[in-house]
Amino acid sequence: APACFEIEDRLEAMLDIPVFHDDQWCTAVITLAGVFNYGALTGRKIGDLRIVINGAGAAGIRIAEMLKASGAKSMVLCDSKGVIHTDRPGLSGKKLEHAAVTKTRTLAEAMRGAEVFIGVSAANCVQPADVLGMAPYPAIFAMANPDPEIRPEVVAEALKGKPYVMATGRSDYPNQINNVLGFPFLF
Protein backbone atom coordinates (compact mmCIF):
# COMPACT_ATOMS: atom_id res chain seq x y z
CA ALA A 1 0.00 0.00 0.00
CA PRO A 2 -0.67 2.52 -1.42
CA ALA A 3 0.71 1.17 -4.72
CA CYS A 4 -1.53 -1.91 -4.61
CA PHE A 5 -4.68 0.24 -4.59
CA GLU A 6 -3.46 2.31 -7.54
CA ILE A 7 -2.34 -0.75 -9.51
CA GLU A 8 -5.63 -2.54 -8.92
CA ASP A 9 -7.62 0.54 -10.02
CA ARG A 10 -5.53 0.88 -13.19
CA LEU A 11 -5.85 -2.80 -14.04
CA GLU A 12 -9.62 -2.75 -13.49
CA ALA A 13 -9.89 0.18 -15.90
CA MET A 14 -7.74 -1.58 -18.54
CA LEU A 15 -9.08 -5.13 -18.38
CA ASP A 16 -12.44 -6.76 -18.97
CA ILE A 17 -11.78 -9.46 -16.36
CA PRO A 18 -11.99 -9.22 -12.57
CA VAL A 19 -8.86 -8.01 -10.80
CA PHE A 20 -8.20 -9.39 -7.36
CA HIS A 21 -5.41 -8.69 -4.87
CA ASP A 22 -5.62 -11.51 -2.33
CA ASP A 23 -3.82 -9.69 0.51
CA GLN A 24 -6.61 -7.11 0.41
CA TRP A 25 -9.73 -8.98 -0.56
CA CYS A 26 -9.25 -12.49 0.84
CA THR A 27 -7.99 -11.19 4.16
CA ALA A 28 -10.94 -8.78 4.37
CA VAL A 29 -13.52 -11.43 3.47
CA ILE A 30 -12.16 -13.94 5.99
CA THR A 31 -11.94 -11.25 8.69
CA LEU A 32 -15.51 -10.14 8.00
CA ALA A 33 -16.65 -13.76 8.37
CA GLY A 34 -14.82 -13.92 11.70
CA VAL A 35 -16.47 -10.71 12.91
CA PHE A 36 -19.90 -11.97 11.82
CA ASN A 37 -19.30 -15.27 13.64
CA TYR A 38 -18.15 -13.40 16.74
CA GLY A 39 -21.36 -11.35 16.60
CA ALA A 40 -23.48 -14.48 16.28
CA LEU A 41 -21.63 -16.12 19.18
CA THR A 42 -22.02 -13.12 21.49
CA GLY A 43 -25.39 -11.79 20.29
CA ARG A 44 -23.83 -8.51 19.17
CA LYS A 45 -24.60 -6.74 15.90
CA ILE A 46 -21.76 -5.41 13.76
CA GLY A 47 -23.14 -1.88 14.01
CA ASP A 48 -22.85 -1.99 17.80
CA LEU A 49 -19.24 -3.20 17.95
CA ARG A 50 -16.26 -1.01 18.78
CA ILE A 51 -13.53 -2.25 16.45
CA VAL A 52 -9.81 -1.47 16.47
CA ILE A 53 -7.65 -2.35 13.48
CA ASN A 54 -3.89 -2.20 13.88
CA GLY A 55 -2.18 -2.06 10.50
CA ALA A 56 -3.08 0.42 7.77
CA GLY A 57 -1.57 -1.35 4.78
CA ALA A 58 -3.39 -3.23 2.04
CA ALA A 59 -5.13 -5.71 4.35
CA GLY A 60 -6.01 -3.27 7.15
CA ILE A 61 -7.47 -0.64 4.82
CA ARG A 62 -9.56 -3.17 2.88
CA ILE A 63 -10.77 -4.80 6.13
CA ALA A 64 -11.89 -1.36 7.36
CA GLU A 65 -13.71 -0.66 4.10
CA MET A 66 -15.44 -4.04 4.07
CA LEU A 67 -16.47 -3.79 7.73
CA LYS A 68 -17.90 -0.30 7.15
CA ALA A 69 -19.78 -1.51 4.06
CA SER A 70 -21.24 -4.28 6.23
CA GLY A 71 -22.54 -1.89 8.89
CA ALA A 72 -19.65 -1.25 11.29
CA LYS A 73 -19.97 2.26 12.69
CA SER A 74 -17.38 2.57 15.46
CA MET A 75 -13.90 1.84 14.16
CA VAL A 76 -10.40 3.13 14.83
CA LEU A 77 -7.53 2.37 12.48
CA CYS A 78 -3.95 2.48 13.78
CA ASP A 79 -0.55 2.35 12.13
CA SER A 80 3.02 2.40 13.43
CA LYS A 81 2.55 6.03 14.54
CA GLY A 82 -0.64 5.35 16.53
CA VAL A 83 -4.28 6.18 15.91
CA ILE A 84 -5.16 7.57 12.49
CA HIS A 85 -7.23 10.57 13.59
CA THR A 86 -8.55 13.71 11.93
CA ASP A 87 -6.12 16.01 13.81
CA ARG A 88 -3.04 14.08 12.71
CA PRO A 89 -0.94 16.02 10.20
CA GLY A 90 0.37 14.52 6.98
CA LEU A 91 -2.42 12.06 6.26
CA SER A 92 -3.40 11.46 2.66
CA GLY A 93 -5.09 8.88 0.46
CA LYS A 94 -6.71 5.91 2.11
CA LYS A 95 -5.47 6.81 5.59
CA LEU A 96 -7.15 10.20 5.37
CA GLU A 97 -10.39 8.52 4.23
CA HIS A 98 -10.39 6.42 7.43
CA ALA A 99 -9.22 9.05 9.92
CA ALA A 100 -11.39 8.92 13.04
CA VAL A 101 -12.70 11.78 15.12
CA THR A 102 -11.27 10.64 18.44
CA LYS A 103 -9.12 11.80 21.32
CA THR A 104 -7.30 8.45 21.52
CA ARG A 105 -3.75 8.51 20.20
CA THR A 106 -2.22 5.11 20.97
CA LEU A 107 -3.19 1.55 20.20
CA ALA A 108 -3.54 0.80 23.93
CA GLU A 109 -5.92 3.76 24.37
CA ALA A 110 -7.96 2.70 21.33
CA MET A 111 -8.33 -0.86 22.63
CA ARG A 112 -9.89 0.24 25.95
CA GLY A 113 -13.51 -0.89 25.89
CA ALA A 114 -13.35 -2.26 22.33
CA GLU A 115 -15.11 -5.52 21.56
CA VAL A 116 -12.92 -6.45 18.58
CA PHE A 117 -9.19 -6.12 17.92
CA ILE A 118 -7.98 -6.91 14.41
CA GLY A 119 -4.24 -7.01 13.93
CA VAL A 120 -2.54 -7.06 10.53
CA SER A 121 0.60 -5.33 11.72
CA ALA A 122 3.62 -6.41 13.75
CA ALA A 123 4.60 -9.05 16.28
CA ASN A 124 4.07 -8.50 19.99
CA CYS A 125 2.64 -4.96 19.75
CA VAL A 126 -0.33 -5.86 22.00
CA GLN A 127 0.25 -6.39 25.71
CA PRO A 128 -1.80 -8.44 28.22
CA ALA A 129 -3.04 -5.19 29.82
CA ASP A 130 -4.45 -4.15 26.43
CA VAL A 131 -6.70 -7.22 26.17
CA LEU A 132 -7.65 -6.92 29.84
CA GLY A 133 -8.93 -3.40 29.11
CA MET A 134 -11.22 -4.55 26.30
CA ALA A 135 -14.97 -5.02 26.69
CA PRO A 136 -16.24 -8.23 28.29
CA TYR A 137 -16.08 -11.25 25.93
CA PRO A 138 -13.66 -9.64 23.46
CA ALA A 139 -12.46 -10.91 20.09
CA ILE A 140 -8.73 -10.76 19.47
CA PHE A 141 -7.79 -11.44 15.85
CA ALA A 142 -3.98 -11.25 15.95
CA MET A 143 -3.17 -12.07 12.33
CA ALA A 144 0.42 -10.88 11.77
CA ASN A 145 2.61 -13.63 10.31
CA PRO A 146 4.70 -15.41 11.28
CA ASP A 147 4.39 -13.89 14.75
CA PRO A 148 1.05 -12.44 15.89
CA GLU A 149 0.48 -9.13 17.66
CA ILE A 150 -0.10 -11.19 20.83
CA ARG A 151 0.18 -14.95 21.18
CA PRO A 152 -2.88 -17.02 22.09
CA GLU A 153 -1.19 -18.43 25.19
CA VAL A 154 -0.50 -14.89 26.45
CA VAL A 155 -4.18 -13.97 25.93
CA ALA A 156 -5.27 -17.17 27.69
CA GLU A 157 -3.10 -16.31 30.69
CA ALA A 158 -4.31 -12.70 30.80
CA LEU A 159 -8.01 -13.54 30.46
CA LYS A 160 -8.01 -16.80 32.43
CA GLY A 161 -11.54 -17.80 33.32
CA LYS A 162 -13.13 -15.06 31.20
CA PRO A 163 -14.84 -15.74 27.87
CA TYR A 164 -13.10 -14.45 24.73
CA VAL A 165 -12.51 -15.33 21.10
CA MET A 166 -8.93 -15.67 19.86
CA ALA A 167 -7.71 -16.15 16.30
CA THR A 168 -4.39 -15.81 14.51
CA GLY A 169 -3.20 -15.91 10.92
CA ARG A 170 -1.16 -19.05 11.61
CA SER A 171 -2.17 -22.55 10.58
CA ASP A 172 -0.49 -24.12 13.63
CA TYR A 173 -2.99 -22.46 15.98
CA PRO A 174 -6.75 -23.10 16.01
CA ASN A 175 -9.13 -20.43 14.70
CA GLN A 176 -7.02 -19.40 11.75
CA ILE A 177 -7.99 -16.18 9.98
CA ASN A 178 -5.77 -16.02 6.91
CA ASN A 179 -6.28 -14.95 3.30
CA VAL A 180 -5.54 -18.52 2.15
CA LEU A 181 -8.95 -19.53 3.56
CA GLY A 182 -10.57 -17.48 0.77
CA PHE A 183 -9.26 -19.86 -1.89
CA PRO A 184 -10.76 -21.37 -4.00
CA PHE A 185 -14.18 -20.16 -2.88
CA LEU A 186 -13.82 -16.51 -3.88
CA PHE A 187 -12.62 -17.52 -7.32
Secondary structure, DSSP 8 states (H G I E B T S, - for coil): --HHHHHHHHHHHH-SS----HHHHHHHHHHHHHHHHHHHHHT--GGG-EEEEE--SHHHHHHHHHHHHTT--EEEEEETTEE-BTT-TT--HHHHHT-B--S--SHHHHHTT-SEEEE-S-TT-S-HHHHHTS-SS-EEEE--SSS-SS-HHHHHHHTTTS--EEEES-TTSSSB--GGGGTTTT-
